[in-house]
Amino acid sequence: MGDGIGRYRGTEGRLSGGTRLAQWLRRRPKDTDAEDSQREALLLASAAAGLPLAPAAYPVGYSCSCERIGCPTPATHPVSFAWQTQSTTDRGQIERWASHQPEANFITATGMVHDVLDVPLEAGRSALERLLEQGIDVGPVAESGGSGDEGRMLFFTATRGTPEDEDEWWPCALDCHPETMDEHPGLRWHCRGSYVLVPPARLPGDGDRAVAWLRGPEHPLPDPLTLLETLTDACARYAGEMEESERHDAAWPLGR
């Protein structure tokens, strides 16, 4: 990887969303060539870090570009059923995709080079602060969806197993499937057979709902087990706080 690849101002240690290069996240059709170049630079940096990419759907208002009625994961799924074999780090192929599909999001296939530990946003912010304070090596981290209960934080880690090491990997279905993630409100472990959106990506809805790096892909991928305890503790505290809030709202419905 070249010395300049993946080095973004503002990603190092930032805990609140965005990066200057992610101006593309607010783009509309016919925006400038500079914004397309920024988007492509981010995608190529992820590929240079070893994250295999494939094109994904993109938002059309509140809906999905796939035009599937009732799409369960609008703008967050691959466009091809062959996404696992299609995913690549080849620079030329990614440049062609980015050029020919200027509005497309991209997914990265997990379980081949990297896994992703996916947690509620507030739990992730708390955990990230603790991990950095403890001096633990944290790899790339992305924020998805912005503030609110639907926001998530994605911790990119080395994979715990590869297709060549059949005794060590387990399918993501043992945790959750990308299209049934709402059933898993806590920690989701994306490994073989799963995927996540890679920044920069846009999400349906009002405002600038997006997926953006907090810590870019220039950071080495850590062993997921070095992060797991802190993340699960943060998720447990977050779940307890949510339950207490729901009990309070049920007891005092007019006080909301």
N, C-alpha and C positions, 0 to 999 in steps of 0.2 A: 504494500500500500504506500502511495506517495505520501510525503510528509504533510501535504496540505489536505489530504482527503479526510473528511469527517471532522475537521476542526472548526467548530462553530462558535462564534462569540455568544456568550450568554448561556451556554448549556452547562458549563462546569459548575456543579454544585447548586444550580438553581432549583428552588422548590415550588415556584409558582409559574404558571403556564407560559409556553410560547418561546419562540426564537425568531430573531429578525429574518432568518431565511424562510420562516414559515408564513410569510406574507401571502404566499400562494393559497393558504387555507381560506382566505377571504376573497379569493379571486372569483370573477364571474366570466362567462364566455367573452372572448375577444380582449382579455386583459393583455398586458405587455409581454413581449418576448422575454424580458428580464425575469418576470415571475415564473414563466415556464422553465427558464434556465435554473432558477433557484430550486424548483421542484425536482428537476432532473438531478441536480447536484446532491440533494438529500437522498434520493433513491440510489444513486451510484455509490454514495458513501456507505449506505447500508449494505449494498452488495459487496463492496470492497472489504467490509468487515466480516463477510462470510454468511450474511443472511440471504437465503434464496428467496427470490421475489416472483410473483405472478400477478397479472392484472386482476382487478376487482371491480365490482359495481360502484356506482357513485350516486349521490343524492340528486333527485329531481324534485325540488321543493321538499315536501314531507314524504315523498315516495322514493322508489328505487329505480334505477335505470334499467333493471332487468324486466320491468313491466309485469312481473308476476303478481297476480292479484293476491293481496294479503301476504306479501313477502315477509317471512318472520324475522329476517335480519337485513333490513334495507341498507344498502350501500356498504355493507361489511363482509360480503361473501365473494368468492372468486367468480369470474365470468365463465370459467371452463370447468367441466367435471374432471378434467385431467390435470387439475392444478398441482397435484403432488409430483407428477413427473414433469410438468411444465416448469415448475419453479426453478429458477436459475440465478446464478451470480454473474453470468456473462454480460459484460459491459455493452457490447454491441446489441444484444437482444433487448436489454432494458432500455437502451436509447431508442430503439425502433418502437417498442411499446409506448414509451413516454411521448414520442413524437406523433404516432398514429392515433393514440388515445389520450388526447390532452386533458380530458376531464376525469379519467379513470383514477380511482384509488388503487393501491397495491396491497396484497397480503404477503406475509412471509410465512412459509411452511415451517412448523416447529417439529422437533423430534429428530431432525437430521444433523444439524449443527448446534442448534440452540433450543431451549425451552423458554416458556414465559410463565411467570407467576403473576397472576392477574387478581387484584384485590380491589375492594371499594376505595374510592378516591381518598376519603378522609382517613381511613385506616392506613392507606399507602403513604400519605403525607407524614403521619405520626411515625410509621415504621422507618421511613427514609431518614427522618431527622435522627432517630435513635441509632440507626446503622452508621450514619456518617459521624455522629458524636463518638461512637465506639471505635472508630477507625477501621471499620470493616470495609473491604473492597466491594463496592457496589458497581455493577456494570451499567449498561444503558438502561434508562428508565424513560417511559413515555406516559403521558397523561391523555386519557380518552374521554371525550364527552363533556369536559368542563365541570363546573360546580354543580352541586345537586346530588340527589340520591342515585342517579344513573351514572355518575362519573366513575371511572375506573383508573387505576394506576397499573402499568405493565412493567414488571421487572424482568429484563432479559438476562438469561443465565446460560451456561453451558448445558448441553443435554445430558441426561443421566444414562442414555443408551442410544445406540445407533443401529440402523438396519444390519450392520455387519456384526453386531454384538447381541445376538438374539436372546441371550440369557438375562440381559440387563434392561431392555426397554419394556415399557408397558403402554398399551394404547390409551389415548386420551379419553376414550369412551368410559374407562374406569373412573374418571373424574367427571367430565362433562363433554358434551358434543357442542361444537361451535353454534349450532342452530337451536340448542335447548339450554343455553347458558342462564336464562332467567330462573331456572330451577336450582341454580347454585349461586346464591347471593353472596357467599363468603369467598374464600380463596379458590381460584380455579387454576389448575396446573395444566398448561397447554404443552403437550409433548407429541409423540408420534401420532399422526392422523389428525392433527388440529392445525389451526392457523390463527393469526391475529393481523389486524391492519398495521402496516408500518407507516410511520410519518414520512411525508405529510399526507394526511387524509382528511376528507370532509365528511360530516355526518348530517343526516336529515334534521330539519327543524329550524327554528328561529336562531338568529345570532350567529356566532362563529363556533358552533359545535364542531370539534375537530379532534384529531389525534396528532400530538406534537411532542417532540423530544424535550425532556427536562435535562437529561444527561445523554449526550449523543452516542452513536455507535463506535466512536473512537475508544471508548472504555472497554477493557478486556472483559470477557464473559466470566462471571464467577461460578463456582459450584453452587447449585441452588440450595444445598443443605446449609450453607453458611448464612443464608437469608431466611430460611424457612421458619425457625422458631420465632424470630422477631415479627415476621409477617403474620403468623398464626395468632400470636399474642395480641397484635394490633387488631386483627379481625374479630377476635373474641371480645375485646373491649368495645369495639364499634357495635357489634351485635347487641351487647348488653345495654349500651346507651340507646340504641334504636328501640329495644323492647321497653325500656323505661319511658322513653318519649311516647310510645304508643299507649302504654298504660295511663300516662298522664292525660293524653288527649282523649282517651275513652272516658276517664273519670270527669274531665272538665271540657266537654266538647265545645262549649260556648267561649272558652278562653283561648281558642286557637286564633 
